[in-house]
Amino acid sequence: MNSTRKGKSLVLGIVGSFIALYVLFPFYLVVMNAFKKQTDIVADPVRFRGVSFAQLLKNLNSVIHNSNFNFWYAFGTSTVITIVSLVLLVLFGSMAAWVISRNHKKTWATAIYMVFIASMIIPFQVVMLPLVSTFRDVGKFIGISMLQSVQGIVFAYLGFGGAMTVFILTGFIKGIPYELEEAAAIDGCSPEGTFFKIIFPLLRPIITTVTILNGMWIWNDYLLPSLMLGQNGKVKTLPVAVQAFVGSYVKQWDLILSAALLAILPMIIVFLIGQKQIMSGMVEGAVKG
């Protein structure tokens, strides 16, 4: 039995190592080639030939001060979009999850919850073209631009991120004793007061998980901003702004990879800090659901 277990552990370790290498290899290429010149990247993108810390500083300086890239504007835009989207996702998602979890035996609550779950399995590629035309028509109808605007992309993230947020929060809220809310009601607390004074503070661990997961996705997302904001629009997030170094005939790989490193670095730091919270929150939400 011990030999069988050791054999299984060895196989799982080997498989896990290959998966880790496969996942980390693109990140390795980005980081290592950010330390190189364009000629060294083209000559040998995999090996350490040409790696220099001085070259990294030169690349980063070229990226930050490049007028076409406009790093600080793109960084500020990404920050605003990410923060506003996360605040709205947490606020509306937690309220929706609370209502659904406390009425889960009712048909309408179950139906709404199933709609949220079903929307998670629909590929984004299926709806991305109708999305643009729909947002254009909605903008014309309400008189507020929904394309190439911060409010439009935030509204889109609220829709696409709401399903997972509600799913995770609903499972967690079901584990909160209902007696707490009954006691608050007896003391004369309104439903709104019960939620914000009793329930919402208890959601802090799972909200941290939801915030980090959605934050990494929104910050690093390229496809939705490129559709909603356009590659030549005034409003650009960091992933879209990197496109400035890609031309029809010339690709500045040293600047592209250095800009990509700058773009992903904040979320890597956030993930490393909050990875334990992410895993524990996901497990709690799934088990309690």
C-alpha positions in Angstrom: 0.0 0.0 0.0 2.8 2.4 0.9 4.6 1.8 -2.4 1.3 2.3 -4.3 0.7 5.6 -2.5 4.3 6.7 -3.2 3.9 5.8 -6.9 0.7 7.8 -7.1 2.3 10.8 -5.3 5.2 10.6 -7.7 3.0 10.6 -10.8 0.9 13.4 -9.5 4.0 15.4 -8.7 5.4 14.9 -12.2 2.1 15.8 -13.8 1.7 18.9 -11.5 5.3 20.0 -12.4 4.5 19.8 -16.1 1.3 21.8 -15.7 3.1 24.4 -13.6 5.9 24.7 -16.3 3.3 25.0 -19.0 1.4 27.8 -17.2 4.5 29.7 -16.0 6.4 29.5 -19.3 4.6 32.6 -20.9 5.3 34.6 -17.7 8.9 33.5 -17.9 9.2 34.8 -21.4 7.7 38.1 -20.6 9.9 38.7 -17.5 13.2 37.5 -19.0 12.8 39.3 -22.4 11.9 42.5 -20.6 15.6 42.5 -19.6 16.8 42.3 -23.2 17.3 44.5 -26.3 15.1 44.0 -29.4 17.9 42.2 -31.3 18.6 39.8 -28.5 14.9 39.0 -28.2 14.6 38.2 -31.9 17.9 36.2 -31.9 17.1 34.0 -28.9 13.8 34.6 -26.9 14.1 31.6 -24.7 17.7 31.7 -23.3 19.3 34.2 -20.9 21.5 35.7 -23.6 21.5 39.5 -23.5 19.8 39.7 -20.1 20.7 43.0 -18.3 19.2 44.9 -15.4 20.4 48.2 -17.0 18.5 47.2 -20.2 15.4 46.6 -18.2 15.6 50.1 -16.7 16.2 51.5 -20.2 13.1 49.6 -21.5 10.9 50.7 -18.7 12.0 54.4 -19.1 11.2 54.2 -22.8 7.8 52.7 -22.1 6.8 55.2 -19.4 7.9 58.3 -21.4 6.6 57.1 -24.7 4.0 59.6 -26.0 2.0 57.0 -28.0 1.7 54.6 -25.0 0.9 57.3 -22.4 1.6 55.0 -19.5 0.3 57.1 -16.6 -3.0 58.0 -18.3 -3.6 54.3 -19.2 -2.6 53.3 -15.6 -5.0 55.8 -14.1 -7.8 54.7 -16.5 -7.3 51.1 -15.6 -7.3 52.0 -11.9 -10.5 53.9 -12.1 -12.3 51.3 -14.1 -11.1 48.5 -11.8 -12.0 50.2 -8.6 -15.4 51.4 -9.7 -16.3 48.1 -11.2 -15.2 46.2 -8.0 -17.2 48.5 -5.7 -20.4 48.1 -7.8 -19.9 44.3 -8.1 -19.4 43.9 -4.4 -22.3 46.2 -3.5 -24.9 44.9 -5.9 -23.7 41.3 -5.9 -23.9 41.0 -2.1 -27.4 42.5 -2.0 -28.6 40.2 -4.7 -26.9 37.2 -3.1 -28.5 38.0 0.3 -32.0 38.2 -1.2 -31.6 35.0 -3.2 -30.1 33.0 -0.3 -32.9 34.1 2.1 -35.6 33.2 -0.4 -34.0 30.1 -1.9 -37.1 28.0 -1.3 -39.2 30.3 -3.5 -39.5 29.6 -7.2 -38.6 33.1 -8.4 -35.4 33.2 -6.3 -34.4 29.8 -7.7 -35.1 30.9 -11.2 -33.0 34.1 -10.9 -30.2 32.1 -9.3 -30.3 29.6 -12.2 -30.1 32.5 -14.7 -26.9 33.7 -13.0 -25.4 30.2 -13.1 -26.4 29.7 -16.7 -24.8 32.9 -17.8 -21.4 31.7 -16.4 -21.2 29.0 -19.0 -22.0 31.1 -22.1 -18.7 31.9 -23.9 -17.9 35.6 -24.3 -17.2 35.1 -28.0 -20.9 34.3 -28.5 -22.1 37.6 -27.3 -19.2 40.0 -28.1 -20.5 41.2 -31.5 -24.1 41.7 -30.4 -22.7 43.4 -27.2 -21.2 46.2 -29.2 -24.3 46.9 -31.3 -26.5 46.7 -28.2 -24.4 49.1 -26.2 -24.4 51.5 -29.2 -28.2 51.4 -29.4 -28.6 51.8 -25.6 -26.3 54.8 -25.6 -28.3 56.5 -28.4 -31.6 55.8 -26.5 -30.5 57.1 -23.1 -28.3 59.9 -24.5 -25.2 58.6 -22.7 -22.2 57.2 -24.6 -21.7 53.5 -23.7 -18.9 52.9 -26.2 -15.4 54.4 -25.8 -16.4 55.6 -22.3 -15.6 54.6 -18.7 -19.2 54.2 -17.7 -19.9 51.8 -20.6 -17.0 49.5 -19.8 -17.9 49.6 -16.1 -21.5 48.6 -16.9 -20.2 45.8 -19.0 -18.0 44.5 -16.2 -20.9 44.7 -13.8 -22.9 42.4 -16.1 -20.2 39.9 -16.9 -18.7 39.7 -13.4 -22.1 39.7 -11.5 -22.8 36.0 -12.1 -19.6 34.6 -10.4 -19.9 37.3 -7.6 -23.5 36.3 -6.8 -22.6 32.6 -7.0 -19.8 32.8 -4.5 -21.5 35.2 -2.1 -24.8 33.2 -2.1 -23.1 30.1 -0.9 -21.3 32.0 1.9 -24.5 33.8 3.0 -26.4 30.6 3.4 -24.0 29.6 6.2 -24.8 32.8 8.2 -27.4 32.0 10.9 -30.8 33.5 10.1 -31.4 34.1 13.8 -29.1 37.1 13.6 -31.5 38.8 11.2 -34.5 37.8 13.3 -32.9 39.3 16.4 -32.2 42.5 14.4 -35.8 42.6 13.2 -37.1 42.2 16.8 -35.0 45.2 17.8 -36.7 47.3 15.1 -33.9 47.2 12.5 -35.1 47.7 8.9 -34.1 45.2 6.1 -31.6 47.7 4.8 -30.1 48.2 8.2 -30.0 44.5 8.8 -28.0 44.0 5.7 -25.5 46.8 6.1 -25.1 46.5 9.9 -25.3 42.7 10.4 -24.7 40.8 7.1 -22.3 43.0 5.2 -19.6 43.1 7.9 -19.7 39.3 8.1 -19.0 39.0 4.4 -15.6 40.6 4.7 -13.5 37.4 4.1 -15.5 36.3 1.1 -15.7 39.9 -0.3 -11.9 39.9 -0.2 -11.8 36.8 -2.3 -14.4 38.1 -4.8 -12.5 41.5 -5.0 -9.2 39.9 -5.8 -10.6 37.4 -8.3 -12.6 40.1 -10.2 -9.8 42.6 -9.8 -7.2 40.4 -11.5 -9.7 39.7 -14.4 -10.7 43.3 -14.9 -7.2 44.7 -14.7 -5.6 42.2 -17.1 -8.6 42.0 -19.5 -7.9 42.9 -23.1 -10.7 41.6 -25.3 -13.6 43.4 -23.7 -11.9 46.8 -23.5 -10.6 46.5 -27.1 -14.2 46.0 -28.2 -15.9 48.6 -25.9 -13.2 51.3 -26.0 -11.5 50.6 -29.3 -7.8 50.5 -30.0 -7.7 54.1 -31.2 -10.1 55.6 -28.8 -9.3 58.3 -26.2 -10.0 56.0 -23.3 -7.5 53.2 -23.0 -6.6 50.6 -20.4 -3.1 49.3 -19.9 -3.6 46.1 -21.9 -5.1 48.0 -24.8 -2.4 50.7 -24.7 0.3 48.1 -25.2 -1.0 47.8 -28.7 0.7 51.1 -29.4 4.0 49.2 -29.8 2.6 46.8 -32.4 2.7 48.1 -36.0 1.8 46.5 -39.3 5.5 45.8 -40.1 7.4 46.5 -37.0 6.9 45.0 -33.5 8.9 46.5 -30.7 9.2 43.4 -28.6 11.5 45.0 -26.0 8.9 47.7 -25.3 5.9 45.4 -25.7 7.2 42.9 -23.1 8.4 45.7 -20.7 4.9 47.3 -20.9 3.3 44.0 -20.4 5.4 43.5 -17.3 4.4 46.8 -15.9 0.7 46.0 -16.6 0.7 42.6 -14.8 3.0 43.5 -11.9 0.3 45.1 -9.7 -2.0 42.1 -9.9 0.8 39.7 -9.3 1.6 41.5 -6.1 -2.1 41.5 -5.1 -2.4 37.8 -5.8 0.7 36.8 -3.8 -0.6 38.8 -0.9 -4.1 37.4 -1.0 -3.8 33.9 -2.4 -4.6 32.2 0.9 -7.7 34.3 1.2 -8.7 33.4 -2.3 -8.5 29.7 -1.7 -10.2 29.7 1.7 -13.0 32.0 0.4 -13.7 29.8 -2.6 -13.8 26.6 -0.4 -16.1 28.3 2.1 -18.5 29.6 -0.6 -18.6 26.2 -2.3 -19.0 24.1 0.9 -21.7 26.3 2.4 -23.6 26.5 -0.9 
